[in-house]
Amino acid sequence: MKNVLINSIFLAVLLLAAPDGRGEEAIDWNSLNEETRQLLRGMEANWDELSPERQQNLVRGAEKWRSLDRSERRAMQRRFRDWSQRSPAERRLLRQRFERFRALPPSDQQRLRDRRRWFNSLPPERRQELRDNFRQLTPDQRRAIRQGLGQRRGNPPPGR
């Protein structure tokens, strides 16, 4: 019971922050299957006040949640808990970074994902060493590295 409550709270908060779809029909609460109503039961009292787009997002989110296995659900709960513990300023910064990432061409997104996987595959000591080395660089040195990476990809350096 406690897990269902945590799941529904998590799902509701996560999906209320999701972007809206357009041109969708409102969903009658009673037309939802029992499993979906259980997942979204914290939303029942306000269901009719939600926009059709929010309702659709919540239903899609519930379907996605049901498709996850136990380890995927635990990982999602952990990410949500981490997110909810961040300050508004940290959340804003992360959203901005994510939007910058989404604005990149798919090939650059994939390159960044590959680099992240590579970095995460390193032993913890090596990752820490690389972080420490990067933190010791001056802002100009960091900028030069970033510009060099952009030029190697054929992209103009940031700010130009």
Protein Blocks (a to p, Z undefined) as FASTA:
>chain_A
ZZmmmmmmmmmmmmmmpccdehiacddfklpcfklmmmmmmmmmmmmmpcfklmmmmmmm
mmmmmmpcfklmmmmmmmmmmmmmpcfklmmmmmmmmmmmmmpcfklmmmmmmmmmmmmm
pcfklmmmmmmmmmmpcfklmmmmmmmmmmmnopacehZZ
